[in-house]
């Protein structure tokens, strides 16, 4: 797996969302950070900012007709 440098981002969420994040992360046996990173990657994939290979790794493969356009990184077609 590719190693990336990491940076801290501080954000604020409503208490109910925090409780839900904790609950879902616990059910999945992962950290809140892992859950949030995956959610961000999935959102970026849906917006066509990730390569087709990265989308496939996330379980997201959009038909050509649904792609938003070439707004993203290399490997994005549209």
PDB file of N, CA, C and O in Angstrom:
ATOM      1  N   UNK A   1       0.840  -1.184   0.000  1.00  0.00           N
ATOM      2  CA  UNK A   1       0.000   0.000   0.000  1.00  0.00           C
ATOM      3  C   UNK A   1       0.884   1.246   0.000  1.00  0.00           C
ATOM      4  O   UNK A   1       1.905   1.294   0.686  1.00  0.00           O
ATOM      5  N   UNK A   2       0.490   2.228  -0.758  1.00  0.00           N
ATOM      6  CA  UNK A   2       1.245   3.461  -0.891  1.00  0.00           C
ATOM      7  C   UNK A   2       1.205   4.250   0.419  1.00  0.00           C
ATOM      8  O   UNK A   2       0.146   4.406   1.028  1.00  0.00           O
ATOM      9  N   UNK A   3       2.371   4.746   0.846  1.00  0.00           N
ATOM     10  CA  UNK A   3       2.457   5.555   2.065  1.00  0.00           C
ATOM     11  C   UNK A   3       2.326   7.026   1.708  1.00  0.00           C
ATOM     12  O   UNK A   3       2.951   7.489   0.753  1.00  0.00           O
ATOM     13  N   UNK A   4       1.537   7.752   2.449  1.00  0.00           N
ATOM     14  CA  UNK A   4       1.335   9.174   2.247  1.00  0.00           C
ATOM     15  C   UNK A   4       1.764   9.922   3.503  1.00  0.00           C
ATOM     16  O   UNK A   4       1.651   9.410   4.616  1.00  0.00           O
ATOM     17  N   UNK A   5       2.258  11.142   3.304  1.00  0.00           N
ATOM     18  CA  UNK A   5       2.476  11.982   4.482  1.00  0.00           C
ATOM     19  C   UNK A   5       1.102  12.398   4.984  1.00  0.00           C
ATOM     20  O   UNK A   5       0.135  12.409   4.222  1.00  0.00           O
ATOM     21  N   UNK A   6       1.015  12.733   6.233  1.00  0.00           N
ATOM     22  CA  UNK A   6      -0.278  13.072   6.807  1.00  0.00           C
ATOM     23  C   UNK A   6      -0.259  14.453   7.429  1.00  0.00           C
ATOM     24  O   UNK A   6       0.757  14.905   7.956  1.00  0.00           O
ATOM     25  N   UNK A   7      -1.388  15.105   7.357  1.00  0.00           N
ATOM     26  CA  UNK A   7      -1.582  16.407   7.985  1.00  0.00           C
ATOM     27  C   UNK A   7      -2.849  16.347   8.813  1.00  0.00           C
ATOM     28  O   UNK A   7      -3.766  15.579   8.522  1.00  0.00           O
ATOM     29  N   UNK A   8      -2.886  17.149   9.824  1.00  0.00           N
ATOM     30  CA  UNK A   8      -4.063  17.211  10.689  1.00  0.00           C
ATOM     31  C   UNK A   8      -4.995  18.299  10.168  1.00  0.00           C
ATOM     32  O   UNK A   8      -4.562  19.404   9.840  1.00  0.00           O
ATOM     33  N   UNK A   9      -6.278  17.967  10.100  1.00  0.00           N
ATOM     34  CA  UNK A   9      -7.322  18.933   9.763  1.00  0.00           C
ATOM     35  C   UNK A   9      -8.305  18.934  10.917  1.00  0.00           C
ATOM     36  O   UNK A   9      -8.809  17.884  11.313  1.00  0.00           O
ATOM     37  N   UNK A  10      -8.572  20.092  11.447  1.00  0.00           N
ATOM     38  CA  UNK A  10      -9.524  20.206  12.549  1.00  0.00           C
ATOM     39  C   UNK A  10     -10.839  20.706  11.976  1.00  0.00           C
ATOM     40  O   UNK A  10     -10.877  21.688  11.234  1.00  0.00           O
ATOM     41  N   UNK A  11     -11.906  20.024  12.327  1.00  0.00           N
ATOM     42  CA  UNK A  11     -13.228  20.433  11.865  1.00  0.00           C
ATOM     43  C   UNK A  11     -14.224  20.265  12.999  1.00  0.00           C
ATOM     44  O   UNK A  11     -13.978  19.532  13.957  1.00  0.00           O
ATOM     45  N   UNK A  12     -15.316  20.929  12.883  1.00  0.00           N
ATOM     46  CA  UNK A  12     -16.362  20.843  13.898  1.00  0.00           C
ATOM     47  C   UNK A  12     -17.586  20.183  13.296  1.00  0.00           C
ATOM     48  O   UNK A  12     -17.976  20.485  12.168  1.00  0.00           O
ATOM     49  N   UNK A  13     -18.191  19.280  14.054  1.00  0.00           N
ATOM     50  CA  UNK A  13     -19.415  18.604  13.626  1.00  0.00           C
ATOM     51  C   UNK A  13     -20.423  18.678  14.771  1.00  0.00           C
ATOM     52  O   UNK A  13     -20.042  18.787  15.936  1.00  0.00           O
ATOM     53  N   UNK A  14     -21.699  18.618  14.434  1.00  0.00           N
ATOM     54  CA  UNK A  14     -22.711  18.594  15.494  1.00  0.00           C
ATOM     55  C   UNK A  14     -22.552  17.342  16.365  1.00  0.00           C
ATOM     56  O   UNK A  14     -22.053  16.316  15.902  1.00  0.00           O
ATOM     57  N   UNK A  15     -22.971  17.435  17.598  1.00  0.00           N
ATOM     58  CA  UNK A  15     -22.835  16.321  18.541  1.00  0.00           C
ATOM     59  C   UNK A  15     -23.498  15.044  18.039  1.00  0.00           C
ATOM     60  O   UNK A  15     -22.961  13.953  18.229  1.00  0.00           O
ATOM     61  N   UNK A  16     -24.668  15.170  17.395  1.00  0.00           N
ATOM     62  CA  UNK A  16     -25.342  13.964  16.915  1.00  0.00           C
ATOM     63  C   UNK A  16     -24.537  13.274  15.818  1.00  0.00           C
ATOM     64  O   UNK A  16     -24.523  12.045  15.751  1.00  0.00           O
ATOM     65  N   UNK A  17     -23.867  14.038  14.959  1.00  0.00           N
ATOM     66  CA  UNK A  17     -23.030  13.450  13.918  1.00  0.00           C
ATOM     67  C   UNK A  17     -21.796  12.788  14.533  1.00  0.00           C
ATOM     68  O   UNK A  17     -21.370  11.726  14.079  1.00  0.00           O
ATOM     69  N   UNK A  18     -21.233  13.399  15.541  1.00  0.00           N
ATOM     70  CA  UNK A  18     -20.087  12.802  16.226  1.00  0.00           C
ATOM     71  C   UNK A  18     -20.469  11.464  16.844  1.00  0.00           C
ATOM     72  O   UNK A  18     -19.736  10.484  16.719  1.00  0.00           O
ATOM     73  N   UNK A  19     -21.630  11.425  17.518  1.00  0.00           N
ATOM     74  CA  UNK A  19     -22.085  10.164  18.119  1.00  0.00           C
ATOM     75  C   UNK A  19     -22.281   9.090  17.057  1.00  0.00           C
ATOM     76  O   UNK A  19     -21.927   7.930  17.269  1.00  0.00           O
ATOM     77  N   UNK A  20     -22.844   9.476  15.912  1.00  0.00           N
ATOM     78  CA  UNK A  20     -23.060   8.516  14.827  1.00  0.00           C
ATOM     79  C   UNK A  20     -21.734   8.034  14.246  1.00  0.00           C
ATOM     80  O   UNK A  20     -21.583   6.846  13.961  1.00  0.00           O
ATOM     81  N   UNK A  21     -20.776   8.932  14.068  1.00  0.00           N
ATOM     82  CA  UNK A  21     -19.449   8.544  13.577  1.00  0.00           C
ATOM     83  C   UNK A  21     -18.789   7.545  14.518  1.00  0.00           C
ATOM     84  O   UNK A  21     -18.233   6.541  14.073  1.00  0.00           O
ATOM     85  N   UNK A  22     -18.849   7.818  15.807  1.00  0.00           N
ATOM     86  CA  UNK A  22     -18.268   6.904  16.801  1.00  0.00           C
ATOM     87  C   UNK A  22     -18.954   5.546  16.730  1.00  0.00           C
ATOM     88  O   UNK A  22     -18.293   4.507  16.740  1.00  0.00           O
ATOM     89  N   UNK A  23     -20.281   5.559  16.657  1.00  0.00           N
ATOM     90  CA  UNK A  23     -21.048   4.317  16.615  1.00  0.00           C
ATOM     91  C   UNK A  23     -20.679   3.483  15.384  1.00  0.00           C
ATOM     92  O   UNK A  23     -20.386   2.293  15.503  1.00  0.00           O
ATOM     93  N   UNK A  24     -20.692   4.105  14.215  1.00  0.00           N
ATOM     94  CA  UNK A  24     -20.398   3.376  12.972  1.00  0.00           C
ATOM     95  C   UNK A  24     -18.948   2.889  12.961  1.00  0.00           C
ATOM     96  O   UNK A  24     -18.683   1.754  12.566  1.00  0.00           O
ATOM     97  N   UNK A  25     -18.021   3.725  13.385  1.00  0.00           N
ATOM     98  CA  UNK A  25     -16.616   3.315  13.430  1.00  0.00           C
ATOM     99  C   UNK A  25     -16.441   2.110  14.355  1.00  0.00           C
ATOM    100  O   UNK A  25     -15.719   1.170  14.023  1.00  0.00           O
ATOM    101  N   UNK A  26     -17.099   2.138  15.512  1.00  0.00           N
ATOM    102  CA  UNK A  26     -17.014   1.006  16.444  1.00  0.00           C
ATOM    103  C   UNK A  26     -17.600  -0.260  15.833  1.00  0.00           C
ATOM    104  O   UNK A  26     -17.028  -1.341  15.979  1.00  0.00           O
ATOM    105  N   UNK A  27     -18.730  -0.138  15.155  1.00  0.00           N
ATOM    106  CA  UNK A  27     -19.336  -1.304  14.510  1.00  0.00           C
ATOM    107  C   UNK A  27     -18.415  -1.910  13.459  1.00  0.00           C
ATOM    108  O   UNK A  27     -18.379  -3.127  13.278  1.00  0.00           O
ATOM    109  N   UNK A  28     -17.675  -1.054  12.774  1.00  0.00           N
ATOM    110  CA  UNK A  28     -16.771  -1.515  11.716  1.00  0.00           C
ATOM    111  C   UNK A  28     -15.402  -1.899  12.252  1.00  0.00           C
ATOM    112  O   UNK A  28     -14.578  -2.440  11.513  1.00  0.00           O
ATOM    113  N   UNK A  29     -15.148  -1.629  13.523  1.00  0.00           N
ATOM    114  CA  UNK A  29     -13.850  -1.953  14.091  1.00  0.00           C
ATOM    115  C   UNK A  29     -12.731  -1.080  13.558  1.00  0.00           C
ATOM    116  O   UNK A  29     -11.607  -1.543  13.369  1.00  0.00           O
ATOM    117  N   UNK A  30     -13.042   0.183  13.317  1.00  0.00           N
ATOM    118  CA  UNK A  30     -12.038   1.109  12.792  1.00  0.00           C
ATOM    119  C   UNK A  30     -12.092   2.425  13.546  1.00  0.00           C
ATOM    120  O   UNK A  30     -12.982   2.644  14.368  1.00  0.00           O
ATOM    121  N   UNK A  31     -11.147   3.292  13.265  1.00  0.00           N
ATOM    122  CA  UNK A  31     -11.118   4.591  13.921  1.00  0.00           C
ATOM    123  C   UNK A  31     -12.037   5.564  13.192  1.00  0.00           C
ATOM    124  O   UNK A  31     -12.409   5.348  12.039  1.00  0.00           O
ATOM    125  N   UNK A  32     -12.389   6.630  13.881  1.00  0.00           N
ATOM    126  CA  UNK A  32     -13.188   7.686  13.255  1.00  0.00           C
ATOM    127  C   UNK A  32     -12.406   8.283  12.090  1.00  0.00           C
ATOM    128  O   UNK A  32     -12.985   8.584  11.046  1.00  0.00           O
ATOM    129  N   UNK A  33     -11.107   8.455  12.257  1.00  0.00           N
ATOM    130  CA  UNK A  33     -10.282   9.015  11.185  1.00  0.00           C
ATOM    131  C   UNK A  33     -10.341   8.157   9.923  1.00  0.00           C
ATOM    132  O   UNK A  33     -10.449   8.686   8.817  1.00  0.00           O
ATOM    133  N   UNK A  34     -10.270   6.847  10.085  1.00  0.00           N
ATOM    134  CA  UNK A  34     -10.347   5.941   8.930  1.00  0.00           C
ATOM    135  C   UNK A  34     -11.699   6.072   8.236  1.00  0.00           C
ATOM    136  O   UNK A  34     -11.769   6.127   7.008  1.00  0.00           O
ATOM    137  N   UNK A  35     -12.761   6.123   9.016  1.00  0.00           N
ATOM    138  CA  UNK A  35     -14.101   6.278   8.458  1.00  0.00           C
ATOM    139  C   UNK A  35     -14.222   7.590   7.681  1.00  0.00           C
ATOM    140  O   UNK A  35     -14.768   7.610   6.578  1.00  0.00           O
ATOM    141  N   UNK A  36     -13.721   8.670   8.245  1.00  0.00           N
ATOM    142  CA  UNK A  36     -13.810   9.974   7.593  1.00  0.00           C
ATOM    143  C   UNK A  36     -12.952  10.013   6.328  1.00  0.00           C
ATOM    144  O   UNK A  36     -13.383  10.553   5.309  1.00  0.00           O
ATOM    145  N   UNK A  37     -11.743   9.447   6.379  1.00  0.00           N
ATOM    146  CA  UNK A  37     -10.884   9.429   5.184  1.00  0.00           C
ATOM    147  C   UNK A  37     -11.555   8.682   4.051  1.00  0.00           C
ATOM    148  O   UNK A  37     -11.525   9.134   2.906  1.00  0.00           O
ATOM    149  N   UNK A  38     -12.172   7.526   4.357  1.00  0.00           N
ATOM    150  CA  UNK A  38     -12.849   6.758   3.317  1.00  0.00           C
ATOM    151  C   UNK A  38     -14.038   7.531   2.761  1.00  0.00           C
ATOM    152  O   UNK A  38     -14.262   7.535   1.551  1.00  0.00           O
ATOM    153  N   UNK A  39     -14.800   8.184   3.631  1.00  0.00           N
ATOM    154  CA  UNK A  39     -15.952   8.974   3.175  1.00  0.00           C
ATOM    155  C   UNK A  39     -15.501  10.111   2.254  1.00  0.00           C
ATOM    156  O   UNK A  39     -16.154  10.390   1.247  1.00  0.00           O
ATOM    157  N   UNK A  40     -14.395  10.762   2.593  1.00  0.00           N
ATOM    158  CA  UNK A  40     -13.867  11.830   1.742  1.00  0.00           C
ATOM    159  C   UNK A  40     -13.419  11.285   0.395  1.00  0.00           C
ATOM    160  O   UNK A  40     -13.693  11.882  -0.646  1.00  0.00           O
ATOM    161  N   UNK A  41     -12.729  10.147   0.418  1.00  0.00           N
ATOM    162  CA  UNK A  41     -12.294   9.541  -0.848  1.00  0.00           C
ATOM    163  C   UNK A  41     -13.485   9.165  -1.719  1.00  0.00           C
ATOM    164  O   UNK A  41     -13.468   9.384  -2.930  1.00  0.00           O
ATOM    165  N   UNK A  42     -14.521   8.597  -1.100  1.00  0.00           N
ATOM    166  CA  UNK A  42     -15.716   8.215  -1.870  1.00  0.00           C
ATOM    167  C   UNK A  42     -16.378   9.447  -2.489  1.00  0.00           C
ATOM    168  O   UNK A  42     -16.806   9.406  -3.643  1.00  0.00           O
ATOM    169  N   UNK A  43     -16.464  10.526  -1.740  1.00  0.00           N
ATOM    170  CA  UNK A  43     -17.057  11.756  -2.267  1.00  0.00           C
ATOM    171  C   UNK A  43     -16.228  12.295  -3.425  1.00  0.00           C
ATOM    172  O   UNK A  43     -16.779  12.700  -4.448  1.00  0.00           O
ATOM    173  N   UNK A  44     -14.915  12.304  -3.271  1.00  0.00           N
ATOM    174  CA  UNK A  44     -14.048  12.762  -4.358  1.00  0.00           C
ATOM    175  C   UNK A  44     -14.162  11.861  -5.585  1.00  0.00           C
ATOM    176  O   UNK A  44     -14.102  12.341  -6.717  1.00  0.00           O
ATOM    177  N   UNK A  45     -14.326  10.565  -5.364  1.00  0.00           N
ATOM    178  CA  UNK A  45     -14.511   9.634  -6.481  1.00  0.00           C
ATOM    179  C   UNK A  45     -15.816   9.929  -7.213  1.00  0.00           C
ATOM    180  O   UNK A  45     -15.852   9.945  -8.443  1.00  0.00           O
ATOM    181  N   UNK A  46     -16.884  10.162  -6.457  1.00  0.00           N
ATOM    182  CA  UNK A  46     -18.175  10.457  -7.083  1.00  0.00           C
ATOM    183  C   UNK A  46     -18.144  11.763  -7.861  1.00  0.00           C
ATOM    184  O   UNK A  46     -18.888  11.929  -8.827  1.00  0.00           O
ATOM    185  N   UNK A  47     -17.288  12.690  -7.448  1.00  0.00           N
ATOM    186  CA  UNK A  47     -17.132  13.960  -8.160  1.00  0.00           C
ATOM    187  C   UNK A  47     -16.120  13.851  -9.296  1.00  0.00           C
ATOM    188  O   UNK A  47     -15.826  14.834  -9.978  1.00  0.00           O
ATOM    189  N   UNK A  48     -15.591  12.644  -9.491  1.00  0.00           N
ATOM    190  CA  UNK A  48     -14.671  12.330 -10.590  1.00  0.00           C
ATOM    191  C   UNK A  48     -13.295  12.974 -10.414  1.00  0.00           C
ATOM    192  O   UNK A  48     -12.662  13.352 -11.400  1.00  0.00           O
ATOM    193  N   UNK A  49     -12.831  13.101  -9.188  1.00  0.00           N
ATOM    194  CA  UNK A  49     -11.498  13.621  -8.923  1.00  0.00           C
ATOM    195  C   UNK A  49     -10.464  12.526  -8.706  1.00  0.00           C
ATOM    196  O   UNK A  49      -9.283  12.824  -8.530  1.00  0.00           O
ATOM    197  N   UNK A  50     -10.884  11.268  -8.714  1.00  0.00           N
ATOM    198  CA  UNK A  50      -9.957  10.160  -8.550  1.00  0.00           C
ATOM    199  C   UNK A  50      -9.855   9.380  -9.850  1.00  0.00           C
ATOM    200  O   UNK A  50     -10.736   9.454 -10.706  1.00  0.00           O
ATOM    201  N   UNK A  51      -8.776   8.640  -9.984  1.00  0.00           N
ATOM    202  CA  UNK A  51      -8.598   7.819 -11.180  1.00  0.00           C
ATOM    203  C   UNK A  51      -9.584   6.654 -11.158  1.00  0.00           C
ATOM    204  O   UNK A  51     -10.152   6.327 -10.116  1.00  0.00           O
ATOM    205  N   UNK A  52      -9.778   6.040 -12.307  1.00  0.00           N
ATOM    206  CA  UNK A  52     -10.653   4.873 -12.384  1.00  0.00           C
ATOM    207  C   UNK A  52     -10.143   3.759 -11.469  1.00  0.00           C
ATOM    208  O   UNK A  52     -10.937   3.043 -10.860  1.00  0.00           O
ATOM    209  N   UNK A  53      -8.825   3.613 -11.373  1.00  0.00           N
ATOM    210  CA  UNK A  53      -8.245   2.593 -10.501  1.00  0.00           C
ATOM    211  C   UNK A  53      -8.577   2.869  -9.035  1.00  0.00           C
ATOM    212  O   UNK A  53      -8.913   1.948  -8.290  1.00  0.00           O
ATOM    213  N   UNK A  54      -8.484   4.126  -8.623  1.00  0.00           N
ATOM    214  CA  UNK A  54      -8.813   4.501  -7.247  1.00  0.00           C
ATOM    215  C   UNK A  54     -10.301   4.301  -6.967  1.00  0.00           C
ATOM    216  O   UNK A  54     -10.681   3.862  -5.881  1.00  0.00           O
ATOM    217  N   UNK A  55     -11.139   4.624  -7.951  1.00  0.00           N
ATOM    218  CA  UNK A  55     -12.582   4.407  -7.793  1.00  0.00           C
ATOM    219  C   UNK A  55     -12.892   2.929  -7.626  1.00  0.00           C
ATOM    220  O   UNK A  55     -13.699   2.544  -6.781  1.00  0.00           O
ATOM    221  N   UNK A  56     -12.244   2.108  -8.436  1.00  0.00           N
ATOM    222  CA  UNK A  56     -12.475   0.665  -8.358  1.00  0.00           C
ATOM    223  C   UNK A  56     -12.087   0.132  -6.980  1.00  0.00           C
ATOM    224  O   UNK A  56     -12.782  -0.719  -6.425  1.00  0.00           O
ATOM    225  N   UNK A  57     -10.978   0.631  -6.428  1.00  0.00           N
ATOM    226  CA  UNK A  57     -10.538   0.200  -5.102  1.00  0.00           C
ATOM    227  C   UNK A  57     -11.562   0.565  -4.029  1.00  0.00           C
ATOM    228  O   UNK A  57     -11.671  -0.118  -3.011  1.00  0.00           O
ATOM    229  N   UNK A  58     -12.310   1.640  -4.262  1.00  0.00           N
ATOM    230  CA  UNK A  58     -13.356   2.066  -3.323  1.00  0.00           C
ATOM    231  C   UNK A  58     -14.698   1.397  -3.609  1.00  0.00           C
ATOM    232  O   UNK A  58     -15.671   1.606  -2.883  1.00  0.00           O
ATOM    233  N   UNK A  59     -14.744   0.594  -4.671  1.00  0.00           N
ATOM    234  CA  UNK A  59     -15.989  -0.064  -5.044  1.00  0.00           C
ATOM    235  C   UNK A  59     -16.916   0.841  -5.827  1.00  0.00           C
ATOM    236  O   UNK A  59     -18.127   0.626  -5.860  1.00  0.00           O
ATOM    237  N   UNK A  60     -16.339   1.863  -6.464  1.00  0.00           N
ATOM    238  CA  UNK A  60     -17.134   2.819  -7.233  1.00  0.00           C
ATOM    239  C   UNK A  60     -16.642   2.794  -8.673  1.00  0.00           C
ATOM    240  O   UNK A  60     -15.533   3.242  -8.967  1.00  0.00           O
ATOM    241  N   UNK A  61     -17.452   2.281  -9.547  1.00  0.00           N
ATOM    242  CA  UNK A  61     -17.148   2.360 -10.981  1.00  0.00           C
ATOM    243  C   UNK A  61     -18.377   2.928 -11.655  1.00  0.00           C
ATOM    244  O   UNK A  61     -19.431   2.293 -11.697  1.00  0.00           O
ATOM    245  N   UNK A  62     -18.232   4.137 -12.183  1.00  0.00           N
ATOM    246  CA  UNK A  62     -19.357   4.819 -12.811  1.00  0.00           C
ATOM    247  C   UNK A  62     -19.331   4.561 -14.315  1.00  0.00           C
ATOM    248  O   UNK A  62     -18.266   4.598 -14.932  1.00  0.00           O
ATOM    249  N   UNK A  63     -20.503   4.297 -14.912  1.00  0.00           N
ATOM    250  CA  UNK A  63     -20.548   4.181 -16.371  1.00  0.00           C
ATOM    251  C   UNK A  63     -20.106   5.496 -16.997  1.00  0.00           C
ATOM    252  O   UNK A  63     -20.271   6.559 -16.399  1.00  0.00           O
ATOM    253  N   UNK A  64     -19.550   5.424 -18.193  1.00  0.00           N
ATOM    254  CA  UNK A  64     -19.061   6.620 -18.887  1.00  0.00           C
ATOM    255  C   UNK A  64     -20.111   7.721 -18.935  1.00  0.00           C
ATOM    256  O   UNK A  64     -19.768   8.899 -18.832  1.00  0.00           O
ATOM    257  N   UNK A  65     -21.376   7.366 -19.090  1.00  0.00           N
ATOM    258  CA  UNK A  65     -22.436   8.371 -19.232  1.00  0.00           C
ATOM    259  C   UNK A  65     -22.696   9.132 -17.942  1.00  0.00           C
ATOM    260  O   UNK A  65     -23.290  10.209 -17.977  1.00  0.00           O
ATOM    261  N   UNK A  66     -22.262   8.592 -16.792  1.00  0.00           N
ATOM    262  CA  UNK A  66     -22.510   9.252 -15.518  1.00  0.00           C
ATOM    263  C   UNK A  66     -21.348  10.109 -15.054  1.00  0.00           C
ATOM    264  O   UNK A  66     -21.476  10.846 -14.076  1.00  0.00           O
ATOM    265  N   UNK A  67     -20.213  10.025 -15.742  1.00  0.00           N
ATOM    266  CA  UNK A  67     -19.057  10.798 -15.318  1.00  0.00           C
ATOM    267  C   UNK A  67     -19.301  12.273 -15.561  1.00  0.00           C
ATOM    268  O   UNK A  67     -19.859  12.663 -16.587  1.00  0.00           O
ATOM    269  N   UNK A  68     -18.881  13.084 -14.614  1.00  0.00           N
ATOM    270  CA  UNK A  68     -19.153  14.515 -14.633  1.00  0.00           C
ATOM    271  C   UNK A  68     -18.298  15.237 -15.660  1.00  0.00           C
ATOM    272  O   UNK A  68     -18.724  16.257 -16.201  1.00  0.00           O
ATOM    273  N   UNK A  69     -17.152  14.755 -15.930  1.00  0.00           N
ATOM    274  CA  UNK A  69     -16.242  15.423 -16.852  1.00  0.00           C
ATOM    275  C   UNK A  69     -14.836  15.319 -16.328  1.00  0.00           C
ATOM    276  O   UNK A  69     -14.606  14.813 -15.229  1.00  0.00           O
ATOM    277  N   UNK A  70     -13.905  15.791 -17.104  1.00  0.00           N
ATOM    278  CA  UNK A  70     -12.501  15.670 -16.720  1.00  0.00           C
ATOM    279  C   UNK A  70     -12.107  16.815 -15.805  1.00  0.00           C
ATOM    280  O   UNK A  70     -11.327  17.683 -16.196  1.00  0.00           O
ATOM    281  N   UNK A  71     -12.640  16.826 -14.583  1.00  0.00           N
ATOM    282  CA  UNK A  71     -12.292  17.842 -13.588  1.00  0.00           C
ATOM    283  C   UNK A  71     -11.178  17.366 -12.691  1.00  0.00           C
ATOM    284  O   UNK A  71     -10.561  18.159 -11.980  1.00  0.00           O
ATOM    285  N   UNK A  72     -10.915  16.068 -12.722  1.00  0.00           N
ATOM    286  CA  UNK A  72     -10.025  15.499 -11.723  1.00  0.00           C
ATOM    287  C   UNK A  72      -8.627  15.239 -12.215  1.00  0.00           C
ATOM    288  O   UNK A  72      -8.112  15.901 -13.116  1.00  0.00           O
ATOM    289  N   UNK A  73      -8.034  14.245 -11.587  1.00  0.00           N
ATOM    290  CA  UNK A  73      -6.634  13.904 -11.826  1.00  0.00           C
ATOM    291  C   UNK A  73      -6.497  13.024 -13.044  1.00  0.00           C
ATOM    292  O   UNK A  73      -7.482  12.647 -13.678  1.00  0.00           O
ATOM    293  N   UNK A  74      -5.243  12.700 -13.362  1.00  0.00           N
ATOM    294  CA  UNK A  74      -4.963  11.837 -14.491  1.00  0.00           C
ATOM    295  C   UNK A  74      -5.731  10.527 -14.359  1.00  0.00           C
ATOM    296  O   UNK A  74      -5.969  10.047 -13.251  1.00  0.00           O
ATOM    297  N   UNK A  75      -6.111   9.965 -15.476  1.00  0.00           N
ATOM    298  CA  UNK A  75      -6.855   8.715 -15.456  1.00  0.00           C
ATOM    299  C   UNK A  75      -8.350   8.925 -15.459  1.00  0.00           C
ATOM    300  O   UNK A  75      -9.099   7.982 -15.713  1.00  0.00           O
ATOM    301  N   UNK A  76      -8.802  10.119 -15.189  1.00  0.00           N
ATOM    302  CA  UNK A  76     -10.225  10.410 -15.246  1.00  0.00           C
ATOM    303  C   UNK A  76     -10.586  10.664 -16.694  1.00  0.00           C
ATOM    304  O   UNK A  76      -9.904  11.403 -17.404  1.00  0.00           O
ATOM    305  N   UNK A  77     -11.643  10.055 -17.107  1.00  0.00           N
ATOM    306  CA  UNK A  77     -12.101  10.265 -18.477  1.00  0.00           C
ATOM    307  C   UNK A  77     -13.487  10.865 -18.417  1.00  0.00           C
ATOM    308  O   UNK A  77     -14.214  10.653 -17.446  1.00  0.00           O
ATOM    309  N   UNK A  78     -13.861  11.608 -19.436  1.00  0.00           N
ATOM    310  CA  UNK A  78     -15.209  12.131 -19.417  1.00  0.00           C
ATOM    311  C   UNK A  78     -15.514  13.161 -20.398  1.00  0.00           C
ATOM    312  O   UNK A  78     -16.640  13.655 -20.445  1.00  0.00           O
TER     313      UNK A  78
END
